[in-house]
Amino acid sequence: MPTQPGAHPATADENAPAPACSVVIAAHDEGRWPLLERAVRSALEQDGVAVQLVVAIDNNRALLDRARAELAGATVVLNEGQRGASTTRNAGAAAATGEYLAFLDDDAAATDATWLRRLLQPLVSDPAVCGVGGGVLPDWHTGRPPWFPMEFGWVVGASYTGMPESAAPVRNVWSENMAVRSADFRAVGGFDEGFGKVGEASRPEDTELCMRVQAAAGGHWLYAPDALVVHAVPAERSTVSFFLRRCWMEGIGKAGLARIAGEQESLTAERAYTTRVLPAGMLRGAAEAVRGDLWGLARSALIVAGTVVAGSGFVVERRRIGRRSTRRPALAAR
């Protein structure tokens, strides 16, 4: 899920008044309850921000009842409509009252009490910033596999090698750690409920939202790597089979995005990623192998495999849906 870097933003005003922010956490699986509790606790512990916490439950009455009974301090709402992350986040946003709206995944958590303040600071201080996304650290439950190339950190929902190391404008951020002005979010109708993550299907609804918000509100999205969260990576997501499956789904999702937004608008960052970041990663792995880390060859091989599989998914899906663009007027202005 590459983002596209740009120039350094304006410096934020550290003396700005405490903003009012609604943090929306979407959840669907009671089996992830300990992670949801961790996410909720981390959101409620934030300093310097007036937080309204909204937990949105995706079509799960048992989870709804438990959340309402046990998650003190949270407004808990139910998505009874179409299943999926987009619809559930929109249901949570509908209950939000803050001037700013932040999204945090149920299997993610802020690393400390400054997360939300750091995430909101550029929005509060710079009208040219239309939204912000923070850095994501992988929380490997069984340790990072030695074959895993961090150029593909997005496979496990984490920041990856090649992303900006300091605050910089980007094309898109990720909804697991995102903030936007509530008015701008509502003005574009929120997440596209016909496009996004449902079960194993993974389509980049956050990228699509970012492009619409930027086209409507102007300005740019900002990546703020110091606004950190951790994202759970359970054992079943630490396998080669998951890696390749996720790459395949990424290719399918990007074909869908290209159909909606047009390839020029939607794939600029991916071109830079595949022509600069991935070749550098392959060379790095080979150099590490020469220095004695033979897993470097495996990492290089997985970079090649992941690229081929993602590209194949893109081609197969584009052929399936046809090459005709259904670009939205809002995106044509970008």
C-alpha positions as CSV (number, residue, x, y, z in Angstrom):
1,M,0.0,0.0,0.0
2,P,2.6,2.6,-1.0
3,T,2.2,6.3,-0.2
4,Q,3.8,9.0,-2.2
5,P,6.3,11.4,-0.4
6,G,6.8,15.1,-1.1
7,A,8.2,18.2,0.6
8,H,8.4,18.9,4.3
9,P,5.3,20.6,5.8
10,A,5.0,23.8,7.8
11,T,5.9,23.6,11.5
12,A,2.9,23.0,13.8
13,D,1.9,25.5,16.6
14,E,2.6,23.7,19.8
15,N,0.5,26.2,21.8
16,A,-2.7,25.5,19.9
17,P,-5.7,24.8,22.2
18,A,-6.6,21.1,22.9
19,P,-8.7,19.9,19.9
20,A,-11.9,17.8,20.2
21,C,-11.5,14.5,18.4
22,S,-13.7,11.5,18.0
23,V,-11.7,8.3,17.7
24,V,-13.6,5.5,15.8
25,I,-12.6,1.9,16.3
26,A,-14.3,-0.6,14.1
27,A,-14.6,-4.2,15.4
28,H,-16.3,-7.4,14.1
29,D,-14.8,-10.4,15.8
30,E,-15.2,-11.3,19.5
31,G,-12.1,-13.5,19.2
32,R,-10.0,-10.3,19.0
33,W,-11.5,-9.0,22.3
34,P,-8.1,-8.6,24.1
35,L,-6.8,-6.5,21.2
36,L,-10.0,-4.4,21.2
37,E,-9.6,-3.7,24.9
38,R,-6.0,-2.7,24.2
39,A,-7.0,-0.3,21.5
40,V,-9.7,1.2,23.6
41,R,-7.5,1.7,26.6
42,S,-4.8,3.3,24.5
43,A,-7.3,5.8,23.0
44,L,-8.7,6.8,26.3
45,E,-5.3,7.4,27.8
46,Q,-4.4,10.2,25.3
47,D,-3.1,13.6,26.7
48,G,-3.8,17.0,25.4
49,V,-6.9,16.1,23.4
50,A,-10.6,16.0,24.3
51,V,-11.4,12.5,23.2
52,Q,-14.8,11.0,22.3
53,L,-14.3,7.3,21.8
54,V,-16.7,5.5,19.4
55,V,-16.6,1.7,19.0
56,A,-18.5,0.5,15.9
57,I,-19.5,-3.1,15.8
58,D,-20.0,-4.9,12.4
59,N,-23.2,-7.0,12.5
60,N,-22.3,-8.9,15.7
61,R,-24.9,-8.7,18.5
62,A,-22.8,-10.7,21.0
63,L,-19.9,-8.4,20.6
64,L,-22.1,-5.4,20.7
65,D,-23.6,-6.5,24.1
66,R,-20.2,-7.2,25.5
67,A,-18.7,-3.9,24.3
68,R,-21.6,-2.0,25.9
69,A,-21.2,-3.8,29.1
70,E,-17.4,-3.8,29.5
71,L,-16.0,-0.8,27.5
72,A,-16.5,2.0,29.9
73,G,-16.0,5.4,28.4
74,A,-16.9,4.4,24.9
75,T,-20.0,5.1,22.8
76,V,-20.8,1.7,21.2
77,V,-22.8,1.6,18.0
78,L,-23.9,-1.2,15.6
79,N,-23.5,-1.4,11.9
80,E,-26.6,-3.3,10.8
81,G,-26.1,-2.6,7.1
82,Q,-23.6,-4.1,4.6
83,R,-20.8,-5.9,6.3
84,G,-17.3,-4.5,6.0
85,A,-14.8,-2.0,7.3
86,S,-16.0,0.9,5.3
87,T,-19.7,0.7,6.4
88,T,-18.7,0.0,10.0
89,R,-16.4,3.0,10.1
90,N,-19.1,5.2,8.6
91,A,-21.5,4.0,11.3
92,G,-19.0,5.1,13.9
93,A,-18.4,8.4,12.2
94,A,-22.1,9.1,12.2
95,A,-22.0,9.1,16.0
96,A,-19.0,11.3,16.2
97,T,-19.2,14.8,17.7
98,G,-15.6,16.0,17.5
99,E,-14.3,18.7,15.2
100,Y,-11.7,16.1,14.2
101,L,-12.2,12.4,13.3
102,A,-9.5,9.8,13.9
103,F,-9.6,6.1,13.0
104,L,-7.8,3.3,14.9
105,D,-8.1,-0.4,14.0
106,D,-9.2,-2.8,16.7
107,D,-6.0,-4.8,16.5
108,A,-3.8,-1.6,16.7
109,A,-3.0,0.5,19.7
110,A,-1.3,3.8,20.4
111,T,2.3,3.4,21.6
112,D,2.0,6.2,24.2
113,A,-0.3,9.1,25.4
114,T,1.1,11.5,22.8
115,W,-0.2,9.6,19.7
116,L,-3.4,11.5,19.1
117,R,-1.9,14.9,19.8
118,R,0.9,14.2,17.3
119,L,-1.6,13.0,14.8
120,L,-3.8,16.0,15.1
121,Q,-1.2,18.7,15.4
122,P,-0.7,19.3,11.6
123,L,-4.4,19.4,11.0
124,V,-4.9,22.0,13.8
125,S,-2.0,24.2,12.8
126,D,-1.9,24.0,9.0
127,P,-5.0,24.5,6.8
128,A,-3.1,23.1,3.8
129,V,-3.1,19.7,5.5
130,C,-6.4,17.9,4.7
131,G,-5.6,14.8,6.7
132,V,-2.8,13.0,8.6
133,G,-1.7,9.4,8.9
134,G,0.8,8.1,11.5
135,G,3.5,5.5,11.6
136,V,2.7,1.8,12.3
137,L,5.0,-0.6,14.0
138,P,4.4,-4.4,13.5
139,D,3.7,-6.3,16.8
140,W,5.0,-9.7,15.8
141,H,3.4,-12.2,18.1
142,T,5.9,-14.9,17.2
143,G,8.8,-12.6,16.1
144,R,9.5,-11.3,12.6
145,P,10.3,-14.1,10.2
146,P,13.9,-13.8,8.9
147,W,12.7,-14.1,5.4
148,F,10.3,-11.2,5.6
149,P,11.4,-8.1,3.7
150,M,10.3,-4.9,5.4
151,E,9.9,-3.3,2.0
152,F,6.6,-5.2,2.2
153,G,5.7,-4.1,5.7
154,W,2.3,-3.1,4.3
155,V,1.5,-6.8,4.0
156,V,1.1,-6.9,7.8
157,G,-0.4,-3.4,8.1
158,A,2.9,-1.8,9.1
159,S,5.1,1.1,7.8
160,Y,7.6,-0.2,5.3
161,T,11.1,0.5,4.2
162,G,11.1,3.3,1.7
163,M,8.4,5.5,3.5
164,P,9.4,9.0,4.6
165,E,11.4,9.0,7.8
166,S,10.1,12.5,8.8
167,A,6.8,14.3,8.3
168,A,6.1,14.7,4.6
169,P,3.1,15.1,2.2
170,V,1.8,11.8,0.7
171,R,-0.9,10.7,-1.6
172,N,-2.7,8.6,1.0
173,V,-2.5,7.3,4.5
174,W,-3.9,4.2,6.2
175,S,-7.2,4.0,8.1
176,E,-5.7,2.1,10.9
177,N,-4.0,5.3,12.0
178,M,-5.7,8.3,10.3
179,A,-7.1,11.7,11.2
180,V,-9.2,14.1,9.1
181,R,-11.5,17.1,9.7
182,S,-15.0,15.8,10.4
183,A,-16.6,18.3,8.1
184,D,-14.3,17.2,5.2
185,F,-15.0,13.5,5.9
186,R,-18.8,14.1,5.8
187,A,-18.6,16.4,2.8
188,V,-17.4,13.5,0.6
189,G,-19.8,10.9,2.1
190,G,-17.2,9.0,4.2
191,F,-15.7,5.7,3.1
192,D,-17.1,4.2,-0.1
193,E,-19.3,1.4,1.2
194,G,-19.1,-0.5,-2.0
195,F,-15.3,-0.6,-1.9
196,G,-13.1,-1.9,0.9
197,K,-12.3,-4.8,3.2
198,V,-14.7,-7.6,3.9
199,G,-13.4,-10.8,5.2
200,E,-10.3,-11.9,3.2
201,A,-11.1,-9.3,0.4
202,S,-8.8,-6.3,0.7
203,R,-9.5,-3.2,-1.3
204,P,-7.8,0.1,-0.5
205,E,-10.8,2.1,0.7
206,D,-8.5,4.4,2.7
207,T,-6.5,5.4,-0.5
208,E,-9.8,6.0,-2.3
209,L,-11.1,8.2,0.6
210,C,-7.8,10.1,0.7
211,M,-8.0,11.0,-3.0
212,R,-11.6,12.2,-2.7
213,V,-11.0,14.3,0.4
214,Q,-7.9,15.9,-1.2
215,A,-9.9,16.6,-4.4
216,A,-12.8,18.2,-2.5
217,A,-10.9,20.0,0.3
218,G,-7.6,20.8,-1.5
219,G,-4.3,20.8,0.2
220,H,-2.5,17.5,0.9
221,W,-2.3,14.5,3.2
222,L,0.6,14.3,5.6
223,Y,2.5,11.3,6.9
224,A,3.6,11.9,10.5
225,P,5.8,8.9,11.4
226,D,6.1,10.0,15.1
227,A,2.3,9.5,15.6
228,L,2.9,5.9,16.3
229,V,0.7,2.9,16.8
230,V,1.5,-0.8,17.0
231,H,-0.4,-3.3,14.8
232,A,-0.9,-6.9,15.8
233,V,0.7,-9.6,13.6
234,P,-0.5,-13.0,14.8
235,A,1.3,-16.2,13.9
236,E,-1.0,-17.0,11.0
237,R,0.0,-13.7,9.3
238,S,3.7,-14.6,9.7
239,T,3.8,-17.2,6.9
240,V,4.9,-17.2,3.3
241,S,1.4,-18.3,2.2
242,F,-0.2,-15.3,3.9
243,F,2.4,-13.0,2.4
244,L,1.7,-14.2,-1.1
245,R,-2.1,-14.2,-0.6
246,R,-2.0,-10.6,0.7
247,C,0.1,-9.5,-2.2
248,W,-2.4,-11.1,-4.6
249,M,-5.3,-9.3,-2.9
250,E,-3.3,-6.0,-3.0
251,G,-3.1,-6.4,-6.8
252,I,-6.8,-7.1,-7.1
253,G,-7.6,-4.1,-4.9
254,K,-5.4,-1.7,-6.9
255,A,-7.1,-2.8,-10.1
256,G,-10.4,-1.9,-8.5
257,L,-9.0,1.5,-7.4
258,A,-7.6,2.2,-10.9
259,R,-11.0,1.5,-12.4
260,I,-12.7,4.0,-10.0
261,A,-10.0,6.7,-10.0
262,G,-8.0,6.2,-13.3
263,E,-4.6,4.7,-13.4
264,Q,-2.7,8.0,-13.6
265,E,-4.2,9.2,-10.3
266,S,-4.3,6.0,-8.4
267,L,-1.0,4.3,-9.3
268,T,1.7,7.1,-9.2
269,A,3.1,6.0,-5.8
270,E,3.1,2.4,-6.9
271,R,5.3,3.1,-9.9
272,A,7.9,4.9,-7.7
273,Y,7.7,2.1,-5.2
274,T,8.3,-0.7,-7.8
275,T,11.1,1.2,-9.7
276,R,13.0,2.6,-6.7
277,V,12.2,1.0,-3.3
278,L,11.9,-2.7,-4.4
279,P,15.1,-2.8,-6.5
280,A,17.0,-1.2,-3.6
281,G,15.6,-3.9,-1.3
282,M,16.7,-6.7,-3.6
283,L,20.2,-5.3,-3.8
284,R,20.3,-4.9,0.0
285,G,19.3,-8.5,0.5
286,A,22.0,-9.7,-1.8
287,A,24.6,-7.6,0.0
288,E,23.5,-8.9,3.4
289,A,23.9,-12.5,2.0
290,V,27.4,-11.6,0.9
291,R,28.1,-10.4,4.5
292,G,27.0,-13.7,5.9
293,D,23.2,-13.3,6.4
294,L,22.0,-15.9,4.0
295,W,18.4,-14.9,4.8
296,G,19.1,-11.9,2.7
297,L,18.7,-14.0,-0.4
298,A,15.3,-15.2,0.9
299,R,14.2,-11.6,1.5
300,S,15.3,-10.6,-2.0
301,A,13.4,-13.6,-3.4
302,L,10.3,-12.7,-1.6
303,I,10.5,-9.1,-2.9
304,V,10.5,-10.6,-6.4
305,A,7.7,-13.1,-5.6
306,G,5.6,-10.5,-3.9
307,T,5.9,-8.1,-6.9
308,V,5.1,-10.8,-9.4
309,V,2.1,-12.0,-7.4
310,A,0.7,-8.5,-6.8
311,G,1.2,-7.7,-10.5
312,S,-0.6,-10.9,-11.5
313,G,-3.5,-10.1,-9.3
314,F,-3.8,-6.6,-10.8
315,V,-3.8,-8.0,-14.4
316,V,-6.3,-10.7,-13.7
317,E,-8.7,-8.4,-11.9
318,R,-8.4,-5.7,-14.6
319,R,-9.2,-8.2,-17.2
320,R,-12.2,-9.4,-15.2
321,I,-13.7,-6.0,-14.6
322,G,-12.7,-4.6,-18.0
323,R,-10.5,-1.7,-18.8
324,R,-13.2,1.0,-18.9
325,S,-12.7,3.7,-16.3
326,T,-15.6,4.9,-14.1
327,R,-13.7,7.9,-12.8
328,R,-15.6,10.1,-10.4
329,P,-15.8,13.9,-11.2
330,A,-14.3,14.7,-7.8
331,L,-11.2,12.7,-8.7
332,A,-10.8,14.3,-12.1
333,A,-9.9,17.5,-10.3
334,R,-6.8,16.0,-8.6
